[in-house]
Amino acid sequence: MLIDFYADWCGPCRYLAPTVEALAQKYEGKAIVGKCNVDENEELTSRFGIRNIPAVFFL
């Protein structure tokens, strides 16, 4: 599982987004690739200890 923590206002996050989308397509059915907007999901962001974005978390 891969989780991309991002925010809409974050320039580097927008730069990373196409790479995350490509990984999601490449590993479809083999791995879970998801995105988490830190502004909309503060609890999950806190649970994973995310303090800077973009952040990519592998489980």
Beta strands, then each sheet from edge to edge (+ up, - down):
strand 1: 2-6
strand 2: 33-37
strand 3: 55-58
sheet 1: 2+ 1+ 3-
end
